[in-house]
Amino acid sequence: MNIERIIRIMAGSFILLSLTLGMEASPLYQSSNWLWFTAFIGFNLLQSGITRFCPPEFLLKKLGFKRAGSCSA
């Protein structure tokens, strides 16, 4: 699995989790403050698209994961 795919899975999971915990209609509702986490993730996705800087990407590189299109030989 490559870094880009892992980051997309992480972002999608965090968004779904924060919406589940922050929406009053959800059976797992905790607090509407969880919606701030959703906004934070969205902001980070936006700035990552503009600046090409993504902290999880740096961490995943350190853990040995490869970027998409990298040779895995």
Secondary structure, 3 states (H helix, E strand, C coil): CCHHHHHHHHHHHHHHHHHHHHCCCCCCCCCCCHHHHHHHHHHHHHHHHHHCCCHHHHHHHHCCCCCCCCCCC
